[in-house]
Amino acid sequence: MSGEKNPFTCPICGKGNGCNLAGQPIGSCWCSRERFPAGLLALVPTDQRGKACICKACLDRFIQRIPQE
């Protein structure tokens, strides 16, 4: 079994991330229009950083938990 992860699977929750960037122009996916807080990015396992996108559900859940300024 290889250690490779699916780039279309969220590295945090393991569900589909809905990312359409693989082989597409930048800006063609929902994730290119979002801001991902550093605290959320830190939850991504080191071996998956820059290889798989976080899903919208994990992004929304994280944002709901941080205090709004």
N, C-alpha and C positions, 0 to 999 in steps of 0.2 A: 504494500500500500504506500502510495507516495504521500508526502507531507503537504502537497499543494492544496490550497483552498480555492474555492470557486469565487471569482471576482464579483459575481452577482449575488453573493450571500453576505449579509451584514456580519462583520467580525465580532459584534457585541452580542446580538441575540440569535444569530444563526438563521434568520429568516431571509427571504428575498429582499434585496435592497432597492430594486426598481431602477437601478442605474442603467442608463443607455449610453454611457460615454465610451465603452469599448469599441474602438474603431470609428467613432463618430467625431464630428467637429466639436471643439470646446463650446459650451453654451447650449448644447442640444439636450441637456438633461436637467431635471429639477435640482440636482445637487450642486450644479455650477452656479445657481442663483441663491444659494443659502450660505449662511455664515455658521461655521462649526466651532463652538467654543473650545478653547485649549483643554479644558477639563474633560470634555467629551472625547476629544481625540486621544487623550492620555489613557482612556479605557480600552483602546484598541491594542490587542496583543502586539508586541514588538515585531514579530514575524509577519504580521498582516498590514503594518503601516505602509500606506502608499500603494497597496495591492488590492484592497477591497473597500468599497464605500459603505459608510454607515447608513442605515435605512432611515426614512422619514419618521417612522414611529419612535425610534431611539432618539433621534434629534429632538422631536417634539417633547418626549418624556423628560429629557435632560433639561431643556429650556424651561419647562413648567416647574422644575424643582429649584432653579436658581432664582435668587431674589432679584426683582426688577428694580432698577435705579430710577 
